[in-house]
């Protein structure tokens, strides 16, 4: 086969979102722990746990799960864009969710401090916005691929939140012929309809494209379902089962250009 287009996931494939969230938690939890006399690591664990549990109680949860918006993105996203009415509900819920997640995390460690929870919620959102990280190899690899293949960014999430991530690294967007955000489309990866829409934008058939991403359950499963070659980037040497099997596996984006030449 001859590869004509490469589809990239965004978070933890090109952008190091996991690091951004981790550092925002560490900074905010140091602040909260110092004021409340707590251990910052235990506070982070408690807030993450409470945030996940609370997130699943809202009527928006099935929608966010489908679109691909995780609990920690909701700790800093505004959700002001997107046509679906659930985005308006998320916009209304988000401030309360942030306050309650932090307040409940504090309370789980014996600190009944709602006013501190509210301040930490704001601090976390502000800190996350200061921390856009790109993997060291991202631009080098995109430079090598640009001009050889059509490039499409296929990302799950809320339109304004994903756009804010891109705006934080303005040099990234010009590499792509198309950018598709699941929140605009109404379904997230691994939706076959979303992949079909991406291929329509590119003017390709499944055998002409390659999907590169870090999540087996979204990026790889979606590509496999439509018959597109899947490339799993497994930076952390995660052991996978046999339920979802990528066509290829790489440990770094630097392996991708040579792989594409041999597909």
C-alpha positions as CSV (number, residue, x, y, z in Angstrom):
1,X,0.0,0.0,0.0
2,X,1.0,3.6,-0.4
3,X,0.3,5.9,2.5
4,X,-1.3,9.1,1.4
5,X,-2.4,10.6,4.8
6,X,-1.5,10.4,8.4
7,X,-4.1,11.1,11.1
8,X,-2.8,12.1,14.5
9,X,-4.4,12.2,17.9
10,X,-3.5,15.3,20.0
11,X,-3.4,14.7,23.7
12,X,-0.4,12.6,24.9
13,X,0.5,11.9,21.3
14,X,1.7,15.3,20.1
15,X,0.9,17.4,23.2
16,X,2.1,16.1,26.6
17,X,-1.3,16.7,28.4
18,X,-0.6,14.2,31.1
19,X,2.4,16.2,32.3
20,X,0.5,19.4,32.1
21,X,-2.3,18.0,34.4
22,X,0.2,16.4,36.7
23,X,2.2,19.6,37.3
24,X,-0.9,21.7,37.7
25,X,-2.1,19.2,40.4
26,X,1.3,19.2,42.1
27,X,1.5,23.0,42.3
28,X,-2.1,23.4,43.5
29,X,-1.9,20.6,46.0
30,X,1.3,22.1,47.5
31,X,-0.6,25.4,48.0
32,X,-3.6,23.6,49.6
33,X,-1.6,21.3,51.7
34,X,0.5,24.1,53.2
35,X,-2.6,26.0,54.2
36,X,-4.6,23.1,55.5
37,X,-1.7,21.2,57.1
38,X,-2.0,18.2,54.8
39,X,0.3,16.0,52.7
40,X,0.3,17.2,49.1
41,X,0.5,13.8,47.5
42,X,-2.4,12.5,49.6
43,X,-4.4,15.6,48.7
44,X,-3.8,15.0,45.0
45,X,-4.9,11.4,45.3
46,X,-8.1,12.5,47.2
47,X,-9.0,15.2,44.7
48,X,-8.5,13.0,41.7
49,X,-10.6,10.3,43.3
50,X,-13.4,12.7,44.3
51,X,-13.3,14.4,40.9
52,X,-13.8,11.1,39.1
53,X,-16.6,10.0,41.3
54,X,-18.4,13.3,41.2
55,X,-18.0,13.6,37.4
56,X,-19.9,10.4,36.9
57,X,-22.9,11.6,38.8
58,X,-23.9,14.4,36.4
59,X,-26.4,13.9,33.6
60,X,-23.7,15.1,31.2
61,X,-21.5,12.0,31.9
62,X,-22.7,9.8,29.1
63,X,-22.2,12.6,26.6
64,X,-18.7,13.5,27.9
65,X,-17.7,9.9,27.8
66,X,-18.9,9.6,24.1
67,X,-17.2,12.9,23.1
68,X,-14.0,12.1,25.1
69,X,-13.9,14.7,27.8
70,X,-12.2,13.4,31.0
71,X,-12.8,14.5,34.6
72,X,-9.5,16.5,34.8
73,X,-10.3,18.5,31.6
74,X,-13.5,19.5,33.3
75,X,-11.5,20.9,36.2
76,X,-10.3,23.7,33.9
77,X,-12.5,23.8,30.8
78,X,-15.1,26.5,30.1
79,X,-17.3,24.5,27.6
80,X,-18.5,27.7,26.0
81,X,-18.6,26.4,22.4
82,X,-20.1,23.4,20.6
83,X,-23.7,23.2,19.3
84,X,-24.9,20.3,21.4
85,X,-27.1,21.3,24.3
86,X,-25.0,19.2,26.7
87,X,-22.2,21.7,26.3
88,X,-24.5,24.4,27.7
89,X,-25.2,22.1,30.7
90,X,-21.5,21.5,31.1
91,X,-20.8,25.2,31.0
92,X,-23.3,25.6,33.9
93,X,-22.1,22.6,35.9
94,X,-18.3,23.2,35.5
95,X,-17.8,25.9,38.2
96,X,-19.7,23.9,40.8
97,X,-18.0,20.7,39.8
98,X,-14.5,22.3,40.2
99,X,-15.3,23.7,43.6
100,X,-16.9,20.5,44.9
101,X,-14.2,18.3,43.6
102,X,-11.5,20.2,45.5
103,X,-13.7,20.7,48.6
104,X,-14.5,17.0,48.8
105,X,-10.9,16.1,48.3
106,X,-10.0,18.3,51.3
107,X,-12.8,16.9,53.4
108,X,-11.7,13.4,52.7
109,X,-8.5,14.2,54.6
110,X,-10.4,15.9,57.4
111,X,-10.2,19.5,56.2
112,X,-13.7,21.0,56.1
113,X,-12.6,24.1,54.1
114,X,-15.1,25.0,51.4
115,X,-13.5,28.5,50.9
116,X,-10.1,26.9,50.4
117,X,-11.7,24.4,48.0
118,X,-13.1,27.2,45.9
119,X,-9.7,29.0,45.8
120,X,-7.8,25.8,44.8
121,X,-10.3,25.2,42.0
122,X,-9.5,28.5,40.5
123,X,-5.8,28.1,41.1
124,X,-5.7,24.7,39.4
125,X,-7.5,26.0,36.3
126,X,-5.1,29.0,36.1
127,X,-2.1,26.9,36.6
128,X,-3.1,24.3,33.9
129,X,-3.4,27.1,31.4
130,X,0.2,28.1,32.0
131,X,1.5,24.6,31.2
132,X,1.3,23.7,27.6
133,X,3.8,21.0,26.8
134,X,4.8,19.4,23.5
135,X,6.9,16.3,23.2
136,X,10.5,17.0,22.2
137,X,10.2,15.1,18.9
138,X,6.8,16.4,17.8
139,X,7.9,19.2,15.6
140,X,10.9,17.3,14.2
141,X,8.7,14.5,13.0
142,X,6.0,16.8,11.7
143,X,8.6,18.7,9.7
144,X,9.7,15.4,8.1
145,X,6.2,14.3,7.2
146,X,4.8,17.6,6.0
147,X,4.7,17.7,2.2
148,X,5.0,13.9,1.9
149,X,1.6,13.1,3.3
150,X,-1.7,14.9,4.0
151,X,-1.9,15.5,7.7
152,X,-5.1,15.5,9.8
153,X,-5.5,16.1,13.5
154,X,-8.3,14.0,15.0
155,X,-8.9,14.8,18.6
156,X,-11.6,14.0,21.1
157,X,-13.0,16.7,23.3
158,X,-14.8,20.0,23.7
159,X,-14.3,22.4,20.8
160,X,-13.1,25.4,22.9
161,X,-11.0,23.3,25.3
162,X,-9.1,21.5,22.5
163,X,-8.8,24.8,20.6
164,X,-7.3,26.4,23.7
165,X,-4.8,23.6,23.9
166,X,-3.8,24.3,20.3
167,X,-3.7,28.1,20.9
168,X,-1.2,27.4,23.7
169,X,1.2,25.9,21.1
170,X,0.5,28.1,18.0
171,X,3.2,26.5,15.9
172,X,1.4,23.2,15.8
173,X,-1.8,24.1,13.9
174,X,-0.2,25.1,10.5
175,X,1.2,21.5,10.0
176,X,-2.3,20.1,9.5
177,X,-4.5,20.2,6.4
178,X,-7.5,19.5,8.5
179,X,-8.4,19.6,12.3
180,X,-11.4,17.6,13.5
181,X,-12.6,17.9,17.1
182,X,-15.1,15.3,18.2
183,X,-17.3,17.9,20.0
184,X,-18.0,19.6,16.7
185,X,-19.0,16.3,15.1
186,X,-21.1,14.9,17.9
187,X,-19.3,11.6,18.3
188,X,-15.8,10.8,19.6
189,X,-13.2,8.2,18.6
190,X,-13.6,5.2,18.2
191,X,-16.8,6.2,16.2
192,X,-16.7,4.8,12.7
193,X,-18.8,7.7,11.5
194,X,-16.1,10.1,12.8
195,X,-13.3,8.2,11.0
196,X,-15.4,8.1,7.8
197,X,-15.8,11.9,8.0
198,X,-12.1,12.3,8.5
199,X,-11.4,10.2,5.4
200,X,-14.0,12.1,3.4
201,X,-12.2,15.4,4.3
202,X,-8.9,13.9,3.2
203,X,-10.3,12.3,0.1
204,X,-8.9,8.9,0.9
205,X,-9.9,5.2,1.4
206,X,-9.1,3.4,4.7
207,X,-6.1,1.7,3.0
208,X,-4.6,5.1,2.2
209,X,-4.4,6.3,5.8
210,X,-2.6,5.7,9.0
211,X,-3.9,6.6,12.4
212,X,-1.3,7.4,15.1
213,X,-2.4,7.7,18.8
214,X,-1.7,6.7,22.4
215,X,-5.1,5.2,23.3
216,X,-6.1,1.7,22.3
217,X,-9.7,2.2,23.1
218,X,-10.2,5.3,20.9
219,X,-7.4,5.8,18.4
220,X,-6.5,2.2,17.7
221,X,-10.0,0.7,18.0
222,X,-11.5,3.3,15.7
223,X,-8.9,2.8,13.0
224,X,-9.1,-1.0,13.2
225,X,-12.9,-0.8,12.9
226,X,-12.7,1.0,9.6
227,X,-9.8,-1.0,8.2
228,X,-7.2,1.7,8.5
229,X,-3.6,1.0,9.6
230,X,-3.2,1.7,13.3
231,X,0.0,2.8,15.0
232,X,0.0,2.8,18.8
233,X,2.5,5.0,20.4
234,X,3.4,3.3,23.7
235,X,5.8,5.6,25.4
236,X,5.4,4.1,28.8
237,X,5.8,0.5,27.8
238,X,2.3,-0.5,28.8
239,X,1.4,-4.1,28.7
240,X,-1.7,-4.6,26.5
241,X,-4.1,-7.5,26.2
242,X,-5.4,-9.0,23.0
243,X,-8.8,-7.3,22.9
244,X,-7.5,-4.4,20.8
245,X,-4.4,-5.1,18.7
246,X,-2.6,-2.3,16.8
247,X,-1.1,-3.0,13.5
248,X,2.1,-1.4,14.6
249,X,3.6,-0.3,17.9
250,X,6.2,2.4,18.5
251,X,7.8,3.8,21.6
252,X,8.5,7.3,20.2
253,X,7.2,9.4,17.3
254,X,10.8,9.4,16.0
255,X,10.1,5.9,14.8
256,X,7.2,6.9,12.6
257,X,8.8,8.3,9.4
258,X,10.8,5.2,8.8
259,X,7.7,3.0,9.6
260,X,5.5,4.9,7.1
261,X,8.0,4.3,4.3
262,X,7.7,0.5,4.9
263,X,4.0,0.2,5.3
